[in-house]
Amino acid sequence: MTPQQRRTLLGIVAAMALITTSVISLKWLRAPAVEARRDVAPPFPTVGQHTKEPTPTGAWFTNLLLDDGAPAATTPYAVRFEKKTHALEISYPSSHRAITSNNIVDAFVADLIVKTEKLAAPELVQHDELTAEFKFGDARAHFSRGSPFITVVVDAGASLTLASVQSLKLQGSTTKTTTTAPIATTNRPQDDASCKAHPVCSNLIGVCCPTAEGVFLGCCEAGRRRLASSSKRHKVTLGDGSQWLLHASLPIALEEGKALTATIKEKTILRLAYVPDEQTEALLDDHATSYAVSGRVAWHASYAEPDVVEMSYVWGVSGGLPSSLLTLALPHHGDTILESSMETGYKSLKGPLRGVVGEKWRFREPLGELKWDLGPSTARDEMKTLLQKFEPDQDERSLASSAGVYSAGKRLYRLASIALAAKQVNDKELTRKHGLKLKKALRPWLAADANSLLVYDASHGGVVTRAGYKDAHADFGNGRYNDHHFHYGYLVHASAVAKHLGFDEDGQHHSEAESAVSAIVMDYCNPFGRRKLLEGDVSVAPRSSYFTVSRHKDWYDGHSWA
């Protein structure tokens, strides 16, 4: 085969890849080869110790479970827990954007730091597709995708500190603050008029002394006091000029110094938000009480309308009315969302964010069409000539023994595509030849005996390679749950082609192979936990005992992460 012929054939295979990775239209799903109908144990040998719940190894918040201090993106914010102090660090990365000729980088800068005196290592309390709750000492953080607020619930009696890597200055509150006038002195540095002229002191009686450290009352007395501002709403300006809002469920008195401090007398909900402009600030004020405590994905599909799926994001809301929940939509959401949206000043790497009010987002998503053939039949004669000269560059017997799951998977995918091409040109001999090769090459990966190449990791809840379980660096990190949707996508595609062409396992190996493929699919594409009916109570959607939901899928960003 000449280089040009090989490139032509590989181009055909690439076209097949584009077709087979499209979203499948319902009218092409008459008889799926494998369908996860119930929560069943994987057939592979089990390693590790079973835990209460499968670990969300590829979730949007997974970085917060690790000990390397990496941030997680909630959009529009990025958050992380400081490794030593366990303080919560909050960044609005788009305000720290750097643009070069090669890339755009939104850097993580700890704009705000939330801490108390009794912090502890963060612990994941609950999670779902769109939210996650972490307990860290006497505080809890509620993270929600697309929320313009970071929500922190602080226990009664906590000593709260709000700091920043920059300087920060309290801009006063919306309510008047009064205090007892200090004893008059003869050498006071400022008179009452200059005191009242200061924006923070305008409502105070007595002598005030604004300094670089903050604003003090009775500054000429030995026991001078810091200015304490008690309010449900506070506004903070950082050293770079950026402004942040703090809304509290109960009035809190923030004392100003190098950091803002307060003693929390009763359990208090804090809502922190970056202020991009005055219009957005007013929007934040109007929707400051309602926050998400859960966020589920629900979907509905029907043969009556086979080319469309209806999908919803459904939030559980606390603090205020569910109908007042404010969230932010990415540009791609606007293509199919049914809810109205409004302009905000927030931005992200994916573009500007629009505000959506309410506890449910509804989408109508058009589905693509998938067929088994390679498209037009005009090139079939050329395809047939190329296929007769093509031989796989590695025998199927050595695919498993000499290559890891990623390399073997890509070769299996190519072999499956060649078999499909042979089927399309109606060459029964070549179809059988490559179909049998495919069947033999798949067998070691779908075997569930003591020597199987795949095992079930009960410690985290997932299918991993035996080599990857023993060695973190083997199989491109497969044993540490890296890129399973890539690694196993090839195996699943090749298995589906074998089934379609009639070269799947038969006899005693048939049910074993189907169970193996089902477990592999469930590892990275587990649907359990997402409601199928939009009218249902998504809070009680069942979960799998063996696999986390949609391991790599980010339902807010609309794609999977590598």
Phi, psi and omega per residue, in radians:
M1 nan 2.259 -3.126
T2 -1.316 2.789 3.078
P3 -0.969 -0.677 -3.127
Q4 -1.156 -0.739 3.112
Q5 -1.107 -0.714 3.139
R6 -1.114 -0.712 3.108
R7 -1.118 -0.673 3.128
T8 -1.101 -0.791 -3.124
L9 -1.145 -0.735 3.114
L10 -1.143 -0.532 3.051
G11 -1.121 -0.693 3.083
I12 -1.099 -0.769 3.123
V13 -1.078 -0.710 3.128
A14 -1.106 -0.685 3.093
A15 -1.082 -0.684 3.102
M16 -1.090 -0.658 -3.138
A17 -1.085 -0.717 3.134
L18 -1.112 -0.687 -3.137
I19 -1.176 -0.823 -3.016
T20 -1.314 -0.258 3.096
T21 -1.693 0.098 3.070
S22 -1.283 2.865 3.043
V23 -1.231 2.375 -3.001
I24 -1.490 2.242 3.048
S25 -1.260 2.549 -3.086
L26 -1.059 -0.553 -3.070
K27 -1.252 -0.139 3.057
W28 -1.802 0.201 -3.134
L29 -2.007 0.788 -3.113
R30 -1.141 -0.704 -3.069
A31 -2.496 1.400 -3.139
P32 -1.109 2.491 -3.120
A33 -1.179 -0.705 -3.106
V34 -2.340 2.301 3.116
E35 -2.426 2.269 3.140
A36 -1.402 1.672 -3.091
R37 -1.644 -0.399 -3.087
R38 -2.635 2.877 -3.089
D39 -1.518 1.699 -3.083
V40 -2.064 2.673 -3.134
A41 -1.212 2.435 3.084
P42 -1.085 2.583 -3.086
P43 -1.390 -0.206 -3.047
F44 -1.283 2.733 3.058
P45 -0.988 2.488 -3.087
T46 -1.685 2.359 3.054
V47 -2.202 2.761 3.120
G48 1.400 3.106 -3.111
Q49 -1.855 2.385 -3.116
H50 -1.159 2.398 3.088
T51 -1.956 3.020 -3.078
K52 -1.115 -0.685 -3.050
E53 -2.528 2.444 3.096
P54 -0.990 2.497 -3.106
T55 -1.372 2.276 3.084
P56 -1.346 1.328 -2.976
T57 -1.181 -0.438 -3.089
G58 -2.048 0.353 -3.080
A59 -1.316 2.877 -3.114
W60 -1.117 -0.388 -3.110
F61 -1.815 0.091 -3.035
T62 -0.993 -0.598 3.132
N63 -0.962 -0.531 -3.112
L64 -1.276 -0.227 3.110
L65 -1.574 -0.187 -3.084
L66 -1.627 2.959 -3.083
D67 -1.871 0.354 -3.108
D68 -1.754 0.065 3.069
G69 1.281 0.266 -3.136
A70 -1.299 2.481 -3.136
P71 -1.402 2.858 3.021
A72 -2.100 2.504 -3.112
A73 -1.628 2.142 3.020
T74 -1.703 -0.358 -3.109
T75 1.080 1.938 0.226
P76 -1.575 0.082 -3.075
Y77 -1.780 2.867 2.903
A78 -2.155 2.462 -3.059
V79 -2.331 2.717 3.015
R80 -2.792 2.809 3.053
F81 -1.801 2.193 -3.134
E82 -1.075 2.368 -2.952
K83 -1.074 -0.720 -3.037
K84 -1.566 -0.804 -3.059
T85 -1.588 -0.323 -3.078
H86 1.174 0.267 3.074
A87 -1.168 2.586 3.113
L88 -1.494 2.118 3.110
E89 -1.843 2.301 -3.063
I90 -2.113 2.306 3.136
S91 -2.279 2.475 2.912
Y92 -1.820 1.550 -2.944
P93 -1.057 -0.516 -3.082
S94 -1.139 -0.366 3.086
S95 -1.404 -0.081 3.117
H96 -2.106 0.609 -3.052
R97 -1.314 2.381 3.053
A98 -2.140 2.234 -3.092
I99 -2.046 2.200 3.052
T100 -2.136 -3.119 3.132
S101 -1.204 -0.316 -3.067
N102 -1.870 -0.461 -3.063
N103 -2.762 2.976 3.030
I104 -2.140 2.193 -3.089
V105 -2.144 2.154 2.978
D106 -1.714 1.841 -3.017
A107 -1.397 2.618 3.044
F108 -1.515 2.092 3.043
V109 -2.257 2.296 -3.104
A110 -1.285 1.424 -3.138
D111 -1.092 -0.774 3.084
L112 -2.243 2.503 3.112
I113 -2.227 2.108 -3.126
V114 -1.861 2.159 3.130
K115 -2.603 2.786 3.033
T116 -2.292 3.121 -3.127
E117 -1.390 -0.230 -3.059
K118 -2.083 0.743 3.139
L119 -1.275 2.673 3.104
A120 -2.483 2.946 3.140
A121 -0.981 2.381 -3.098
P122 -1.097 2.481 -3.135
E123 -2.272 2.216 3.123
L124 -1.247 2.092 -3.107
V125 -1.610 -0.850 3.100
Q126 -2.715 2.756 3.137
H127 -2.755 2.785 3.008
D128 -2.679 -2.788 -3.020
E129 -1.164 -0.524 -2.989
L130 -2.139 -0.146 -3.116
T131 -2.402 2.817 3.039
A132 -2.659 2.429 3.131
E133 -2.044 2.239 3.135
F134 -2.116 2.350 3.001
K135 -1.726 2.270 3.075
F136 -2.383 1.568 -3.092
G137 1.296 -2.245 -3.116
D138 -1.658 0.539 3.074
A139 -2.479 2.702 3.079
R140 -2.282 2.397 3.116
A141 -1.906 2.261 3.058
H142 -1.867 1.901 3.123
F143 -1.751 2.334 -3.133
S144 -2.394 2.266 3.140
R145 -1.059 2.302 3.088
G146 1.369 0.137 3.120
S147 -1.448 2.343 3.083
P148 -1.350 -0.047 3.101
F149 -2.049 2.616 2.834
I150 -1.809 2.181 -3.029
T151 -1.854 2.222 3.115
V152 -2.244 2.214 3.088
V153 -1.797 2.125 -3.064
V154 -1.905 2.314 -3.107
D155 -1.227 2.740 3.077
A156 -1.085 2.444 3.124
G157 1.541 -0.080 -3.111
A158 -1.285 2.573 3.031
S159 -1.746 1.835 -3.025
L160 -1.555 2.404 2.998
T161 -2.236 2.264 3.071
L162 -2.013 1.969 -3.043
A163 -2.204 -3.078 3.120
S164 -2.765 2.750 3.018
V165 -1.272 -0.279 3.037
Q166 -1.735 3.103 2.955
S167 -1.304 2.707 3.094
L168 -2.468 2.582 -3.047
K169 -2.398 2.276 3.114
L170 -1.334 2.269 -3.089
Q171 -1.640 0.154 -3.132
G172 1.645 3.087 -3.074
S173 -2.137 3.076 -3.111
T174 -1.555 -0.078 3.134
T175 -2.004 2.707 -3.111
K176 -1.294 2.539 3.118
T177 -2.099 2.277 3.119
T178 -2.183 2.754 3.124
T179 -2.685 2.837 3.101
T180 -1.255 2.357 -3.110
A181 -1.166 2.439 3.106
P182 -1.279 2.893 3.107
I183 -1.127 2.340 -3.113
A184 -1.187 2.565 3.098
T185 -2.260 2.790 -3.115
T186 -1.486 -0.303 -3.080
N187 -2.063 0.659 -3.133
R188 -1.231 2.443 -3.050
P189 -1.330 -0.397 -3.108
Q190 -2.375 2.502 3.100
D191 -1.552 3.096 -3.072
D192 -1.080 -0.608 -3.104
A193 -1.114 -0.791 3.140
S194 -1.208 -0.539 3.101
C195 -1.130 -0.822 -3.090
K196 -1.207 -0.398 3.138
A197 -1.276 -0.370 3.130
H198 -1.275 2.297 -3.013
P199 -1.001 -0.595 -3.104
V200 -1.413 -0.407 -3.036
C201 -1.761 0.089 -2.978
S202 -1.060 -0.452 -3.106
N203 -1.788 0.162 -3.071
L204 -1.714 2.684 3.064
I205 -1.919 2.279 3.089
G206 2.029 -2.816 -3.047
V207 -1.689 2.230 3.045
C208 -2.161 2.696 -3.037
C209 -2.371 1.560 3.072
P210 -1.160 2.252 3.111
T211 -2.331 3.085 3.111
A212 -1.127 -0.423 -3.115
E213 -1.516 -0.228 -3.094
G214 2.518 -2.916 -3.135
V215 -1.922 2.272 -3.079
F216 -2.117 2.605 2.993
L217 -1.772 2.521 3.120
G218 1.063 0.833 -2.992
C219 -1.199 -0.311 -3.138
C220 -1.592 -0.044 3.123
E221 -1.628 2.742 -3.131
A222 -1.135 -0.591 -3.099
G223 -1.810 0.920 -3.095
R224 -1.083 2.607 -3.075
R225 -2.047 2.495 3.042
R226 -1.255 2.615 3.085
L227 -1.243 2.167 3.101
A228 -1.921 2.222 -3.107
S229 -1.969 1.986 -3.092
S230 -1.754 2.104 -3.078
S231 -2.917 2.862 3.004
K232 -1.493 -0.279 -3.083
R233 -2.226 2.228 3.102
H234 -2.326 2.638 3.111
K235 -2.232 2.321 -3.050
V236 -2.132 2.368 3.048
T237 -1.926 2.271 3.139
L238 -1.592 2.990 -3.074
G239 -1.057 -0.478 3.128
D240 -1.511 0.076 3.126
G241 1.623 -0.188 3.123
S242 -1.207 2.652 -3.093
Q243 -2.123 2.544 3.141
W244 -2.291 2.565 3.055
L245 -1.801 2.558 2.961
L246 -2.217 1.980 3.025
H247 -1.833 2.333 -3.131
A248 -2.122 2.582 3.130
S249 -1.255 -0.398 3.075
L250 -2.306 2.670 3.110
P251 -1.051 2.356 3.055
I252 -2.235 2.529 3.138
A253 -1.733 1.894 3.126
L254 -1.582 2.165 3.078
E255 -1.684 2.304 -2.989
E256 -1.716 2.353 3.065
G257 -2.803 -2.431 3.031
K258 -1.143 -0.440 3.024
A259 -2.392 2.932 3.069
L260 -1.686 2.297 -3.090
T261 -2.242 2.707 3.111
A262 -2.803 2.629 3.002
T263 -1.743 2.127 -3.094
I264 -1.534 1.931 -3.067
K265 -1.397 -0.628 3.104
E266 -2.256 2.777 3.101
K267 -0.924 2.202 -2.989
T268 -2.315 2.412 3.095
I269 -1.696 2.128 3.108
L270 -1.854 2.351 3.097
R271 -2.185 2.058 -3.046
L272 -1.924 2.356 -3.083
A273 -2.585 2.386 2.992
Y274 -1.239 2.470 -3.131
V275 -1.898 1.815 -3.126
P276 -1.392 -0.498 -3.138
D277 -2.889 3.008 -3.073
E278 -1.167 -0.690 -3.133
Q279 -1.085 -0.775 3.112
T280 -1.185 -0.605 3.101
E281 -1.032 -0.751 3.109
A282 -1.107 -0.664 3.104
L283 -1.128 -0.731 3.109
L284 -1.089 -0.735 3.128
D285 -1.081 -0.656 -3.104
D286 -1.255 -0.376 -3.039
H287 -2.218 0.597 -3.018
A288 -1.426 -0.287 -3.017
T289 -1.567 -0.566 -3.056
S290 -1.514 2.238 3.103
Y291 -2.409 2.661 -3.061
A292 -1.454 2.334 3.039
V293 -1.983 -0.126 3.025
S294 -2.718 2.764 3.125
G295 -2.717 1.880 -3.051
R296 -1.962 2.721 3.065
V297 -1.812 2.207 3.104
A298 -2.136 2.628 -3.116
W299 -2.599 2.740 -3.137
H300 -2.536 2.273 3.108
A301 -2.313 2.621 -3.073
S302 -2.519 2.503 3.053
Y303 -1.193 -0.322 3.100
A304 -1.199 -0.454 3.090
E305 -2.380 1.316 -2.913
P306 -1.248 -0.264 -3.055
D307 -1.755 0.187 -3.105
V308 -2.414 2.443 2.987
V309 -2.095 2.387 3.068
E310 -1.668 2.204 -3.097
M311 -2.220 2.586 3.119
S312 -2.372 2.562 2.856
Y313 -1.790 2.143 -3.082
V314 -2.106 2.040 -3.112
W315 -1.769 2.424 2.911
G316 -1.545 2.338 -2.952
V317 -2.114 2.465 3.066
S318 -2.287 2.927 3.059
G319 1.518 -0.634 -3.102
G320 -2.718 -2.895 -3.124
L321 -1.199 2.357 3.074
P322 -0.994 -0.609 -3.118
S323 -1.212 -0.188 -3.131
S324 -1.737 0.039 -3.137
L325 -1.100 2.258 3.101
L326 -1.877 2.189 3.061
T327 -2.307 2.960 -3.058
L328 -2.082 2.365 -3.100
A329 -1.838 2.430 3.039
L330 -1.340 2.844 -3.125
P331 -0.955 -0.692 -3.083
H332 -1.213 -0.416 3.081
H333 -1.096 -0.627 -3.080
G334 -1.122 -0.304 -3.118
D335 -1.218 -0.517 -3.024
T336 -2.299 -0.088 -3.083
I337 -1.239 2.496 -3.140
L338 -1.600 -0.406 -3.136
E339 -1.292 2.625 3.065
S340 -1.341 2.748 -3.121
S341 -2.412 2.922 -3.101
M342 -2.344 2.708 -3.133
E343 -1.247 2.455 3.004
T344 -2.298 3.017 3.111
G345 -1.584 0.060 -3.107
Y346 -1.376 2.589 3.096
K347 -2.451 2.880 3.118
S348 -2.587 3.090 3.088
L349 -1.092 -0.439 -3.127
K350 -1.553 -0.039 3.094
G351 2.178 -3.055 -3.125
P352 -1.196 2.646 -3.106
L353 -1.919 2.385 3.130
R354 -1.920 2.544 -3.106
G355 -1.447 2.443 3.065
V356 -2.243 2.273 -3.116
V357 -1.877 2.273 3.127
G358 2.281 2.869 -3.058
E359 -1.610 0.056 3.137
K360 -2.482 2.324 2.940
W361 -1.866 2.376 3.102
R362 -2.091 2.437 -3.138
F363 -2.245 2.620 2.905
R364 -2.087 1.860 -3.038
E365 -1.774 2.112 3.063
P366 -1.269 2.479 -3.128
L367 -1.792 2.562 3.067
G368 -1.386 3.038 -3.122
E369 -2.007 2.306 -3.098
L370 -2.113 2.252 3.028
K371 -2.182 2.784 -3.130
W372 -1.335 -0.501 -3.049
D373 -1.356 3.007 -3.059
L374 -1.597 0.134 3.102
G375 1.946 -2.387 -3.054
P376 -1.037 2.570 -3.124
S377 -1.611 0.002 -3.059
T378 -1.168 -0.421 -3.085
A379 -1.755 0.278 -3.046
R380 -1.146 -0.644 3.131
D381 -1.100 -0.755 3.123
E382 -1.154 -0.685 3.115
M383 -1.077 -0.735 -3.116
K384 -1.112 -0.721 3.115
T385 -1.087 -0.754 -3.132
L386 -1.168 -0.695 -3.100
L387 -1.121 -0.638 -3.132
Q388 -1.147 -0.424 -3.135
K389 -1.677 -0.138 -3.033
F390 -1.539 2.360 2.998
E391 -2.332 2.331 3.067
P392 -0.979 2.515 -3.057
D393 -1.416 0.041 3.098
Q394 -2.594 2.348 -3.131
D395 -1.145 2.535 -3.085
E396 -1.093 -0.436 -3.108
R397 -1.234 -0.380 -3.107
S398 -1.788 -0.005 -3.126
L399 -1.037 -0.793 -3.077
A400 -1.382 -0.668 -3.011
S401 -1.346 -0.500 -3.038
S402 -1.915 -0.023 -3.102
A403 -2.410 2.582 3.046
G404 -1.301 -3.129 -3.032
V405 -1.115 -0.584 -3.107
Y406 -1.222 -0.887 -3.127
S407 -1.159 -0.756 3.116
A408 -1.114 -0.672 -3.130
G409 -1.077 -0.727 3.131
K410 -1.148 -0.633 3.093
R411 -1.223 -0.647 3.069
L412 -1.103 -0.709 3.120
Y413 -1.075 -0.760 3.130
R414 -1.127 -0.748 3.126
L415 -1.082 -0.717 3.115
A416 -1.120 -0.695 -3.128
S417 -1.184 -0.642 3.092
I418 -1.154 -0.701 3.102
A419 -1.106 -0.687 3.095
L420 -1.139 -0.701 3.123
A421 -1.098 -0.696 3.104
A422 -1.106 -0.675 3.099
K423 -1.108 -0.689 -3.087
Q424 -1.164 -0.636 3.136
V425 -1.527 0.138 3.047
N426 1.095 0.614 3.065
D427 -1.698 1.667 -3.041
K428 -1.143 -0.621 -3.118
E429 -1.159 -0.812 3.119
L430 -1.193 -0.624 3.106
T431 -1.066 -0.780 3.139
R432 -1.178 -0.718 -3.120
K433 -1.038 -0.895 -3.100
H434 -1.367 -0.484 3.064
G435 -1.120 -0.738 3.102
L436 -1.179 -0.668 3.067
K437 -1.043 -0.752 3.140
L438 -1.099 -0.756 -3.141
K439 -1.050 -0.798 -3.126
K440 -1.196 -0.661 -3.110
A441 -1.210 -0.521 3.140
L442 -1.345 -0.488 -2.975
R443 -0.935 -0.796 -3.134
P444 -1.107 -0.492 -3.114
W445 -1.437 -0.411 -3.115
L446 -1.773 -0.006 3.107
A447 -1.226 2.531 -3.111
A448 -2.150 0.548 -3.130
D449 -1.660 -3.003 -3.056
A450 -1.136 -0.369 -3.126
N451 -1.831 0.289 -3.065
S452 -1.085 2.630 -3.140
L453 -1.352 -0.354 -3.140
L454 -1.977 2.565 3.098
V455 -2.357 2.840 3.061
Y456 -1.759 2.096 -3.138
D457 -1.545 1.766 -3.087
A458 -1.261 -0.378 -3.111
S459 -1.137 -0.662 -3.107
H460 -2.032 -0.282 3.121
G461 1.458 1.254 3.137
G462 -3.025 2.809 3.075
V463 -1.584 2.185 3.126
V464 -2.314 2.845 3.062
T465 -1.296 2.631 3.126
R466 -1.078 -0.686 3.119
A467 -1.161 -0.706 -3.132
G468 -1.177 -0.562 3.117
Y469 -1.163 -0.608 -3.117
K470 -1.450 -0.533 -3.041
D471 -2.307 2.039 -3.087
A472 -1.070 -0.422 -3.081
H473 -1.650 -0.133 -3.120
A474 -1.320 2.647 3.065
D475 0.917 0.736 3.097
F476 0.962 0.654 3.096
G477 1.357 0.380 -3.113
N478 -1.013 -0.683 -3.133
G479 -1.203 -0.237 3.042
R480 -1.884 0.374 2.993
Y481 1.158 0.574 3.056
N482 -1.510 2.245 2.961
D483 1.007 0.623 3.130
H484 -1.081 -0.572 -3.139
H485 -1.182 -0.444 3.011
F486 -1.367 -0.947 -3.056
H487 -0.995 -0.868 -3.018
Y488 -1.491 -0.307 3.090
G489 -1.055 -0.657 3.101
Y490 -1.142 -0.743 -3.135
L491 -1.125 -0.745 -3.115
V492 -1.158 -0.753 3.113
H493 -1.072 -0.820 -3.129
A494 -1.085 -0.681 3.124
S495 -1.154 -0.676 3.127
A496 -1.153 -0.694 3.111
V497 -1.134 -0.752 3.106
A498 -1.031 -0.737 3.107
K499 -1.121 -0.786 -3.117
H500 -1.075 -0.683 -3.095
L501 -1.498 -0.099 3.122
G502 1.483 0.383 -3.139
F503 -2.011 0.450 3.034
D504 -1.363 2.983 -3.098
E505 -1.125 2.591 3.093
D506 -2.202 3.135 3.099
G507 1.071 -2.417 -3.068
Q508 -1.209 -0.358 -3.116
H509 -1.513 -0.160 -3.032
H510 -1.122 -0.968 -3.096
S511 -1.151 -0.601 3.108
E512 -1.102 -0.768 -3.134
A513 -1.164 -0.722 3.132
E514 -1.144 -0.696 3.097
S515 -1.122 -0.648 3.125
A516 -1.147 -0.804 3.128
V517 -1.094 -0.728 3.124
S518 -1.055 -0.730 3.126
A519 -1.154 -0.677 3.118
I520 -1.120 -0.753 3.103
V521 -1.085 -0.787 -3.115
M522 -1.096 -0.502 -3.109
D523 -1.034 -0.749 -3.070
Y524 -2.027 -0.119 -3.073
C525 -2.361 0.687 -3.087
N526 -1.219 2.069 -3.136
P527 -1.521 -0.216 -3.114
F528 -1.073 2.330 -3.119
G529 1.893 -0.229 3.056
R530 -1.901 2.305 -3.078
R531 -1.273 2.431 3.139
K532 -1.547 -0.383 -3.102
L533 -1.955 2.247 -3.114
L534 -1.121 -0.471 -3.089
E535 -1.395 -0.166 -3.042
G536 -1.353 2.888 3.052
D537 -1.460 1.755 -3.019
V538 -1.183 -0.270 -3.120
S539 -1.208 -0.321 -3.125
V540 -1.918 0.289 3.103
A541 -1.035 2.294 -3.080
P542 -1.186 2.618 3.098
R543 -2.007 2.770 3.086
S544 -1.384 2.500 3.081
S545 -1.408 -0.232 -2.977
Y546 -2.006 -0.416 -3.056
F547 -2.403 2.564 3.030
T548 -1.289 2.815 -3.114
V549 -1.328 2.244 2.998
S550 0.707 1.246 -2.910
R551 -0.850 -0.813 -3.052
H552 -1.841 -0.100 -3.012
K553 -1.358 2.254 3.020
D554 -1.822 1.800 -3.015
W555 -1.256 -0.398 3.091
Y556 -1.389 -0.842 3.134
D557 -1.280 -0.352 3.043
G558 1.486 0.288 3.122
H559 -2.675 3.048 3.069
S560 -1.692 2.746 3.126
W561 -1.827 2.449 3.078
A562 -1.487 nan nan
